Amino acid sequence: MKPFLLIGALCLVLAIGITGCGSGDATSSETQESRSAATADDSASATDDSGASIPDDEGKNSGEDDSEGNAKPEESSPEPASPNVAIGDYEGEGPFSAVSGQGGNKKPRFTPTGEPAPKQVVTRDLEVGSGPAARNGDEASVYFAGAIYETGKVQLYGWPPSAPSVIELGTGLYGKSWEKTIEGMQVGGIRQVILPSSEFAQGKPVDYVIVMTGLKPKSGA
């Protein structure tokens, strides 16, 4: 009987050992799963943190891009200032109408004196400019406003906000007599000119104000 008891005891011990080993394996598996879950949670948390921070960083970057984008056009192509021609108030004299500046981009006002219109071209300088005088063949940049002599109504003009007219003096594109009156003007000068009726097809004399804004000498001069 003793051998059988010994064999039974050994089997019992082995059974307990096997059960213990199985329990240890299960505990280890649970621990690994728990660690894996914790690692996954940590990874998810890190992804969330990164995901939350990326839009902020992208937002900052896009803000910098926007800021640079807004600044670059101002540096590379600044919006030009609106042209402004300052015309003062000048009393009438002889056949010349009184001229009044209206400020901003408004064309000047002409008030006829009631004198008979001259039979030839006449001029007077309202303001004298500075620098070299315009000569035949030069390119002059000018603003102008022309009024019917008897009524003072402005009908012919090249005035702000348009760019100044660039005229090669002597070509006759604007009329040789009118271009001739620009000769001798300097940049910044303002000249009043009366062209008689013989200069116009409609047969009406015109009173002009001409403002010189720029001058380019004739090539090779």
C-alpha positions as CSV (number, residue, x, y, z in Angstrom):
1,M,0.0,0.0,0.0
2,K,2.8,2.4,0.7
3,P,3.9,2.5,-2.9
4,F,0.4,3.4,-4.0
5,L,0.3,6.1,-1.3
6,L,3.6,7.5,-2.5
7,I,2.5,7.6,-6.1
8,G,-0.7,9.3,-5.1
9,A,1.1,11.9,-3.0
10,L,3.5,12.6,-5.9
11,C,0.5,13.0,-8.3
12,L,-1.1,15.4,-5.8
13,V,2.1,17.5,-5.6
14,L,2.4,17.5,-9.4
15,A,-1.2,18.6,-9.8
16,I,-0.8,21.4,-7.3
17,G,2.4,22.5,-9.1
18,I,0.8,22.5,-12.5
19,T,-2.2,24.5,-11.2
20,G,0.1,27.0,-9.6
21,C,2.0,27.4,-12.9
22,G,-1.2,27.9,-14.8
23,S,-2.2,30.5,-12.3
24,G,1.1,32.3,-12.7
25,D,0.8,32.3,-16.5
26,A,-2.7,33.8,-16.3
27,T,-1.5,36.5,-13.9
28,S,1.4,37.2,-16.2
29,S,-0.9,37.4,-19.2
30,E,-3.2,39.8,-17.5
31,T,-0.3,41.9,-16.4
32,Q,1.0,42.0,-20.0
33,E,-2.5,42.9,-21.3
34,S,-2.8,45.6,-18.7
35,R,0.6,47.0,-19.6
36,S,-0.3,46.9,-23.3
37,A,-3.5,48.7,-22.6
38,A,-1.7,51.3,-20.5
39,T,0.9,51.7,-23.3
40,A,-1.9,52.1,-25.8
41,D,-3.6,54.7,-23.6
42,D,-0.3,56.6,-23.2
43,S,0.2,56.4,-27.0
44,A,-3.4,57.7,-27.6
45,S,-2.8,60.4,-25.0
46,A,0.4,61.5,-26.7
47,T,-1.4,61.4,-30.1
48,D,-4.2,63.6,-28.7
49,D,-1.7,66.0,-27.2
50,S,0.1,66.2,-30.5
51,G,-3.1,66.5,-32.4
52,A,-4.2,69.3,-30.1
53,S,-0.9,71.1,-30.5
54,I,-0.5,70.7,-34.3
55,P,-3.4,73.0,-35.2
56,D,-2.0,75.6,-32.9
57,D,1.4,75.3,-34.5
58,E,-0.2,75.3,-38.0
59,G,-2.3,78.2,-37.0
60,K,0.7,80.1,-35.9
61,N,2.5,79.3,-39.1
62,S,-0.4,80.2,-41.2
63,G,-0.7,83.4,-39.2
64,E,2.9,84.2,-40.0
65,D,2.4,83.4,-43.6
66,D,-0.7,85.6,-43.7
67,S,1.3,88.4,-42.0
68,E,4.1,88.0,-44.4
69,G,1.7,87.8,-47.3
70,N,0.0,91.0,-46.2
71,A,3.4,92.7,-45.7
72,K,5.0,91.7,-49.0
73,P,2.6,93.3,-51.4
74,E,3.0,96.6,-49.5
75,E,6.8,96.4,-49.9
76,S,6.9,95.2,-53.5
77,S,4.0,97.1,-54.9
78,P,2.9,99.9,-52.7
79,E,-0.5,101.4,-53.5
80,P,0.2,104.7,-55.2
81,A,-1.0,107.9,-53.5
82,S,-3.8,109.7,-55.3
83,P,-2.4,112.6,-57.3
84,N,-3.2,116.0,-56.0
85,V,-2.6,119.3,-57.9
86,A,-2.7,122.4,-55.7
87,I,-4.1,125.4,-57.5
88,G,-4.4,128.6,-55.6
89,D,-6.8,131.5,-56.2
90,Y,-5.7,134.0,-58.9
91,E,-7.5,137.2,-59.8
92,G,-8.6,138.0,-63.3
93,E,-6.3,140.2,-65.3
94,G,-7.1,141.7,-68.7
95,P,-8.5,138.9,-70.9
96,F,-7.5,136.2,-68.3
97,S,-10.3,134.8,-66.3
98,A,-10.0,134.6,-62.5
99,V,-8.9,131.1,-61.5
100,S,-9.8,129.4,-58.2
101,G,-8.5,126.1,-56.9
102,Q,-11.2,123.8,-55.4
103,G,-8.9,121.4,-53.6
104,G,-8.4,117.7,-53.9
105,N,-9.0,116.4,-57.4
106,K,-11.6,119.0,-58.4
107,K,-10.9,120.9,-61.5
108,P,-10.3,124.7,-61.1
109,R,-13.1,127.2,-61.5
110,F,-12.8,129.9,-64.2
111,T,-14.6,133.2,-63.8
112,P,-14.6,135.3,-67.0
113,T,-13.7,138.9,-66.8
114,G,-16.1,139.9,-69.6
115,E,-13.2,141.3,-71.7
116,P,-13.2,140.5,-75.4
117,A,-11.3,137.3,-76.4
118,P,-7.8,138.0,-77.7
119,K,-7.1,137.3,-81.4
120,Q,-3.8,135.6,-80.7
121,V,-2.3,133.2,-78.2
122,V,-1.6,134.9,-74.8
123,T,-0.1,133.4,-71.6
124,R,0.7,134.4,-68.0
125,D,2.5,132.5,-65.3
126,L,0.5,131.9,-62.2
127,E,3.4,130.1,-60.5
128,V,7.0,129.7,-61.6
129,G,8.5,126.3,-61.1
130,S,12.1,125.3,-60.7
131,G,14.8,123.4,-62.7
132,P,15.4,123.4,-66.4
133,A,12.9,125.1,-68.7
134,A,11.0,122.9,-71.2
135,R,12.2,123.1,-74.8
136,N,11.1,121.7,-78.1
137,G,11.7,118.0,-78.3
138,D,11.5,117.5,-74.5
139,E,8.8,115.3,-72.9
140,A,6.7,117.3,-70.5
141,S,4.2,115.7,-68.0
142,V,1.3,118.1,-67.4
143,Y,-2.2,118.4,-66.0
144,F,-4.5,120.8,-67.7
145,A,-8.1,122.1,-67.6
146,G,-9.6,124.2,-70.4
147,A,-12.8,126.3,-70.1
148,I,-14.9,128.0,-72.8
149,Y,-13.7,131.6,-72.7
150,E,-17.1,133.3,-72.6
151,T,-18.8,131.0,-70.1
152,G,-15.9,129.6,-67.9
153,K,-17.3,126.1,-68.3
154,V,-14.6,123.5,-68.2
155,Q,-14.9,121.1,-71.2
156,L,-11.3,120.0,-72.0
157,Y,-9.1,118.5,-69.3
158,G,-6.6,115.9,-68.2
159,W,-6.8,116.1,-64.4
160,P,-6.4,113.9,-61.3
161,P,-7.1,111.2,-60.5
162,S,-5.9,110.4,-64.0
163,A,-2.1,110.3,-64.6
164,P,-0.6,113.4,-66.1
165,S,-0.4,113.7,-69.9
166,V,3.1,113.1,-71.3
167,I,3.7,115.3,-74.3
168,E,6.7,115.4,-76.7
169,L,6.8,119.0,-77.4
170,G,6.8,119.9,-81.1
171,T,5.0,116.8,-82.4
172,G,1.7,118.7,-82.7
173,L,-0.3,115.8,-81.3
174,Y,-2.0,118.2,-78.9
175,G,-1.9,121.1,-81.3
176,K,1.3,123.0,-82.2
177,S,0.2,126.3,-80.7
178,W,-0.9,124.7,-77.4
179,E,2.4,122.7,-77.1
180,K,4.3,125.8,-77.9
181,T,2.9,127.5,-74.8
182,I,4.4,124.8,-72.6
183,E,7.9,125.7,-73.7
184,G,9.7,127.7,-71.1
185,M,7.8,126.2,-68.2
186,Q,9.6,124.5,-65.3
187,V,8.5,121.6,-63.0
188,G,6.0,122.9,-60.5
189,G,5.0,125.8,-62.7
190,I,1.4,126.8,-63.4
191,R,0.6,128.7,-66.6
192,Q,-2.6,130.2,-67.9
193,V,-3.1,130.2,-71.6
194,I,-5.8,131.6,-73.9
195,L,-6.1,130.1,-77.4
196,P,-8.1,132.2,-79.8
197,S,-11.1,130.8,-81.8
198,S,-8.9,130.3,-84.8
199,E,-7.2,127.4,-83.1
200,F,-10.4,125.4,-82.7
201,A,-12.8,123.9,-85.2
202,Q,-15.8,124.9,-83.2
203,G,-14.7,128.5,-83.4
204,K,-14.6,129.3,-79.6
205,P,-11.6,130.6,-77.7
206,V,-10.5,128.5,-74.7
207,D,-8.9,129.5,-71.4
208,Y,-6.5,126.9,-70.1
209,V,-4.6,126.3,-66.9
210,I,-1.5,124.0,-67.3
211,V,0.4,122.5,-64.4
212,M,3.8,120.9,-65.2
213,T,4.6,117.9,-63.0
214,G,7.7,116.5,-64.8
215,L,10.2,117.1,-67.5
216,K,12.4,114.7,-69.5
217,P,15.0,116.4,-71.7
218,K,15.3,115.4,-75.3
219,S,17.6,112.4,-75.9
220,G,21.2,113.5,-76.6
221,A,20.5,117.1,-75.4
